[in-house]
Amino acid sequence: MLSSLPAPWPAVASAFLTEAQLRGGSLRTPVEYARILSRFFARYPNPTQVTPIGIHTFAYGRSPGRAGPAASTICVRLAAISGFYAFAQRLGAIDRNPAADIRRPRPSAPLPRGLEPDQLQRLLAAVPPTASGRRDRAIILLVLLEGLRRSEVLGLRAADIDLGTGDYQIQVKGGHRRRRRLPPPVLEAIAASLAARGTSIDRLGPNALVFPISGSGFYANLRRYAAAASCGGQAAASGRGIHRGGLLLPRPRQHRDHGGLPAPTRDRARRGLARSGDVARSAGARPPVGHRQRGAQCVTNPLGAARAPPARCT
């Protein structure tokens, strides 16, 4: 539909979607924006004649055969349309953004729902000790302890991990890159998953994926593990959470500190991992080594060759 718009709007739409992907770093965003814009311009085929009331009617209107849209759906529709016209205004294709003055509803934040400590232990115990199972265990621990989104974890590449410090870089929502420290059990779990594949982080190419699995494939595995651990009902009830970054729970913005997950949920998860006596043992790994300590101890990083001790080590 976008390609049938009058000139120069097909080129404007293509450039807008390209910029949305490059700025946000997500492939889903331009696909969803293109779908929304195609539906919108099927109703209003001339972009220069669109009025604010037309945009409001489209954004707040219900889809055929469905109930009224949720606040989050309205916000996504307005983000696509307003972003498109703001981009066109920057390029000089239009004088003003007709969606600029339309107010967006405020979505209600969902209450965080997570697994109890004993459920977390059963979930980890249900992951098989195979190469794919060790990979999934490392993903679960990284999501659980760092609060990353599924796309952020599965997009992690070998060049993003610093062997010397255990630090890693991650591209978060919005296209920004953050540098964080891998927790010791995650460091050990990644090393174990790579060893099960007969490789290590320093033998992978810089652009090689640390976790070579699709998002849908991992989610299917996670639901199977949850069912085996007798958490299947809760996993099904809160399955959308894995799309939003938490392990079987949504990611509300409130009640969150610098650890990524909501603080009570993350603490409950760590208690569940620690209840077996040692966090690393519950991750199926040896006692953690390789993670830089706050004292003067110098150790060997499990992800690769031994690293040189820091200057403060003796």
C-alpha positions as CSV (number, residue, x, y, z in Angstrom):
1,M,0.0,0.0,0.0
2,L,2.8,2.4,0.8
3,S,4.4,2.0,-2.6
4,S,1.1,3.2,-4.2
5,L,1.1,6.6,-2.4
6,P,1.6,9.7,-4.6
7,A,5.2,10.9,-5.0
8,P,7.3,11.6,-3.0
9,W,5.6,9.7,-0.2
10,P,6.8,6.1,-1.0
11,A,10.4,7.3,-0.7
12,V,9.5,9.1,2.5
13,A,7.9,6.0,4.0
14,S,10.8,3.8,3.0
15,A,13.3,6.2,4.6
16,F,11.3,6.6,7.8
17,L,11.1,2.8,8.3
18,T,14.8,2.4,7.6
19,E,15.6,5.1,10.2
20,A,13.2,3.5,12.7
21,Q,15.1,0.2,12.4
22,L,18.5,1.8,12.7
23,R,17.6,4.0,15.6
24,G,15.7,1.4,17.6
25,G,17.8,-1.6,16.7
26,S,14.6,-3.8,16.5
27,L,13.4,-5.5,13.4
28,R,9.8,-5.7,14.8
29,T,9.4,-2.0,15.0
30,P,9.6,-1.1,11.3
31,V,7.4,-4.2,10.4
32,E,4.7,-3.1,12.9
33,Y,4.9,0.6,11.8
34,A,4.6,-0.5,8.1
35,R,1.5,-2.5,8.9
36,I,-0.1,0.4,10.7
37,L,0.8,2.9,8.1
38,S,-0.5,0.6,5.3
39,R,-3.9,0.3,7.1
40,F,-4.0,4.1,7.8
41,F,-3.2,5.2,4.2
42,A,-5.7,2.6,2.8
43,R,-8.3,4.8,4.5
44,Y,-6.6,8.1,3.7
45,P,-4.7,7.7,0.4
46,N,-3.4,11.2,0.2
47,P,-1.0,12.0,3.1
48,T,-1.1,15.7,2.5
49,Q,-4.9,15.8,3.1
50,V,-4.9,14.0,6.5
51,T,-6.5,15.9,9.3
52,P,-6.0,15.5,13.1
53,I,-9.6,14.2,13.5
54,G,-8.9,11.5,10.9
55,I,-5.8,10.4,12.8
56,H,-7.6,10.4,16.1
57,T,-10.5,8.3,14.6
58,F,-8.0,5.8,13.3
59,A,-5.9,5.5,16.4
60,Y,-8.8,5.2,18.8
61,G,-11.0,3.2,16.6
62,R,-11.6,-0.5,17.0
63,S,-10.3,-3.1,14.5
64,P,-12.9,-5.0,12.5
65,G,-14.4,-7.8,14.6
66,R,-12.5,-6.8,17.8
67,A,-13.2,-4.9,20.9
68,G,-11.9,-1.3,21.5
69,P,-8.1,-1.0,21.4
70,A,-6.0,-1.1,24.5
71,A,-4.1,2.0,25.5
72,S,-0.9,0.5,24.4
73,T,-2.3,-0.2,21.0
74,I,-3.4,3.4,20.6
75,C,0.0,4.6,21.6
76,V,1.7,2.4,19.0
77,R,-0.6,3.6,16.3
78,L,0.1,7.2,17.2
79,A,3.8,6.6,17.5
80,A,3.9,5.2,13.9
81,I,1.7,8.0,12.4
82,S,3.2,10.9,14.3
83,G,6.7,9.6,13.8
84,F,6.1,9.3,10.0
85,Y,4.8,12.9,9.8
86,A,7.5,14.3,12.0
87,F,10.1,12.6,9.7
88,A,8.3,14.0,6.6
89,Q,8.3,17.5,8.2
90,R,12.1,17.3,8.8
91,L,12.5,16.4,5.1
92,G,10.4,19.3,4.0
93,A,7.7,17.1,2.5
94,I,5.0,18.6,4.7
95,D,4.6,21.9,6.7
96,R,3.3,20.5,9.9
97,N,2.7,17.3,11.7
98,P,-1.1,16.7,11.9
99,A,-0.7,14.2,14.7
100,A,1.4,16.5,17.0
101,D,-1.5,17.7,19.1
102,I,-3.2,14.4,19.6
103,R,-2.9,13.2,23.2
104,R,-2.0,9.6,23.9
105,P,-3.5,7.6,26.7
106,R,-1.4,6.4,29.6
107,P,-1.1,2.6,29.6
108,S,-1.6,1.1,33.0
109,A,1.5,-0.8,34.2
110,P,0.9,-4.5,34.9
111,L,1.7,-5.9,38.3
112,P,5.0,-7.9,38.3
113,R,4.3,-11.6,38.4
114,G,7.2,-14.1,38.8
115,L,8.0,-17.5,39.9
116,E,8.6,-18.4,43.5
117,P,12.1,-19.6,44.7
118,D,11.1,-23.3,44.7
119,Q,9.6,-22.9,41.2
120,L,12.8,-21.4,39.9
121,Q,14.7,-24.3,41.3
122,R,12.4,-26.8,39.6
123,L,12.6,-24.8,36.4
124,L,16.4,-25.0,36.3
125,A,16.3,-28.6,37.3
126,A,14.0,-29.4,34.3
127,V,16.6,-28.1,31.8
128,P,18.4,-31.1,30.4
129,P,22.3,-31.3,30.6
130,T,22.6,-31.3,26.8
131,A,24.3,-28.8,24.6
132,S,20.9,-27.1,23.8
133,G,19.9,-27.4,27.5
134,R,23.1,-25.7,28.7
135,R,22.5,-22.9,26.2
136,D,19.0,-22.4,27.4
137,R,20.1,-22.5,31.0
138,A,22.6,-19.7,30.3
139,I,19.9,-17.7,28.6
140,I,17.5,-18.2,31.6
141,L,20.1,-17.1,34.1
142,L,21.0,-14.0,32.0
143,V,17.4,-13.0,31.7
144,L,16.7,-13.8,35.3
145,L,19.6,-12.0,36.9
146,E,20.1,-9.1,34.5
147,G,16.5,-8.4,33.5
148,L,17.3,-8.2,29.8
149,R,14.8,-8.5,27.0
150,R,14.7,-11.6,24.9
151,S,16.0,-9.8,21.8
152,E,18.8,-8.3,23.8
153,V,20.0,-11.7,25.1
154,L,19.7,-13.5,21.8
155,G,21.5,-10.6,20.0
156,L,24.6,-11.0,22.2
157,R,27.7,-11.6,20.0
158,A,31.1,-12.9,20.9
159,A,32.7,-9.4,20.5
160,D,30.3,-8.0,23.1
161,I,31.9,-10.0,25.9
162,D,35.2,-8.8,27.4
163,L,37.2,-11.8,28.5
164,G,39.5,-9.7,30.7
165,T,36.8,-8.3,33.0
166,G,33.6,-10.4,32.4
167,D,31.9,-7.2,31.2
168,Y,29.6,-7.2,28.3
169,Q,28.0,-4.7,26.0
170,I,24.3,-4.9,25.1
171,Q,22.2,-2.9,22.7
172,V,19.0,-2.0,24.6
173,K,15.7,-0.6,23.4
174,G,16.2,2.7,21.6
175,G,19.5,1.6,19.9
176,H,21.7,2.6,22.9
177,R,24.5,0.4,24.1
178,R,25.1,-0.3,27.7
179,R,28.1,-1.9,29.4
180,R,27.4,-4.2,32.3
181,R,29.1,-6.9,34.4
182,L,28.2,-10.6,34.0
183,P,27.2,-12.2,37.3
184,P,29.5,-15.2,38.1
185,P,26.8,-17.9,37.6
186,V,26.0,-16.5,34.2
187,L,29.7,-16.4,33.3
188,E,30.0,-20.0,34.2
189,A,26.8,-21.0,32.4
190,I,27.9,-19.4,29.2
191,A,31.3,-21.1,29.4
192,A,29.6,-24.4,30.0
193,S,27.2,-23.9,27.1
194,L,30.1,-23.1,24.7
195,A,32.1,-26.0,26.0
196,A,29.2,-28.3,25.3
197,R,29.3,-27.1,21.7
198,G,33.1,-27.8,21.5
199,T,34.1,-24.1,21.4
200,S,34.9,-21.1,23.6
201,I,34.2,-17.4,23.4
202,D,37.7,-16.6,22.1
203,R,37.3,-19.2,19.3
204,L,34.1,-17.7,18.0
205,G,34.2,-15.1,15.3
206,P,33.5,-11.5,16.6
207,N,30.0,-11.5,15.0
208,A,29.1,-15.0,16.0
209,L,26.0,-15.3,18.2
210,V,26.7,-16.5,21.7
211,F,23.2,-18.1,21.8
212,P,22.4,-19.5,18.3
213,I,18.6,-19.9,18.7
214,S,15.6,-18.0,17.5
215,G,13.3,-16.2,20.0
216,S,10.4,-18.5,19.2
217,G,12.6,-21.5,19.5
218,F,13.8,-20.5,23.0
219,Y,10.3,-19.6,24.1
220,A,9.0,-23.0,23.0
221,N,11.8,-24.7,25.0
222,L,11.1,-22.5,28.0
223,R,7.4,-23.4,28.0
224,R,8.4,-27.1,27.9
225,Y,10.7,-26.7,30.8
226,A,8.1,-24.9,32.8
227,A,5.5,-27.6,32.1
228,A,8.0,-30.3,33.2
229,A,8.7,-28.3,36.4
230,S,4.9,-28.0,37.1
231,C,5.0,-24.3,36.4
232,G,3.3,-24.6,33.1
233,G,0.0,-22.9,34.1
234,Q,1.8,-19.8,35.4
235,A,4.1,-19.8,32.4
236,A,1.1,-19.9,30.0
237,A,-0.6,-17.2,32.0
238,S,2.3,-14.8,31.9
239,G,4.0,-16.0,28.7
240,R,4.0,-12.5,27.2
241,G,6.5,-11.5,29.8
242,I,9.4,-13.2,27.9
243,H,8.6,-10.8,25.0
244,R,9.1,-7.8,27.4
245,G,12.3,-8.9,28.9
246,G,11.6,-10.6,32.3
247,L,11.6,-14.4,32.9
248,L,7.9,-15.1,32.8
249,L,6.9,-11.7,34.1
250,P,6.3,-8.2,32.6
251,R,8.7,-5.4,33.1
252,P,6.9,-2.4,34.7
253,R,9.0,0.7,35.0
254,Q,8.2,1.3,38.7
255,H,9.9,-0.6,41.6
256,R,13.0,-1.2,39.5
257,D,16.6,-0.4,40.5
258,H,19.8,-0.7,38.5
259,G,19.6,-4.5,38.4
260,G,17.1,-4.6,35.5
261,L,14.3,-6.6,37.0
262,P,11.9,-5.2,39.7
263,A,13.9,-5.3,42.9
264,P,11.6,-7.6,44.9
265,T,11.3,-10.1,42.0
266,R,15.1,-10.2,41.3
267,D,15.8,-10.7,45.0
268,R,13.2,-13.5,45.2
269,A,14.9,-15.1,42.2
270,R,18.3,-14.9,43.7
271,R,17.0,-16.4,46.9
272,G,15.6,-19.2,44.9
273,L,18.9,-19.9,43.2
274,A,20.8,-19.6,46.5
275,R,18.5,-21.8,48.5
276,S,20.2,-25.0,47.1
277,G,23.4,-23.8,48.9
278,D,25.3,-22.1,46.1
279,V,24.2,-19.9,43.2
280,A,26.6,-21.5,40.8
281,R,25.6,-25.1,41.7
282,S,21.9,-24.3,41.0
283,A,23.1,-23.1,37.6
284,G,24.7,-26.5,37.0
285,A,28.3,-25.1,37.1
286,R,31.4,-25.2,39.3
287,P,31.9,-22.6,41.9
288,P,32.2,-19.3,40.1
289,V,35.7,-18.2,39.0
290,G,36.8,-15.5,36.6
291,H,34.6,-12.8,37.8
292,R,36.6,-9.8,39.1
293,Q,36.2,-9.6,42.8
294,R,36.2,-6.4,44.9
295,G,39.2,-7.7,46.9
296,A,42.6,-8.6,45.7
297,Q,42.0,-12.1,44.4
298,C,43.1,-12.8,40.8
299,V,41.5,-15.7,38.9
300,T,41.3,-17.3,35.5
301,N,38.3,-16.4,33.3
302,P,36.3,-19.5,32.4
303,L,35.3,-18.0,29.0
304,G,38.8,-18.1,27.5
305,A,42.4,-17.9,28.2
306,A,43.8,-16.8,31.6
307,R,43.8,-13.0,31.9
308,A,46.6,-10.9,33.2
309,P,46.0,-9.8,36.8
310,P,45.0,-6.2,37.4
311,A,47.7,-4.0,38.8
312,R,46.3,-4.0,42.3
313,C,46.6,-7.8,42.5
314,T,49.7,-9.2,44.2
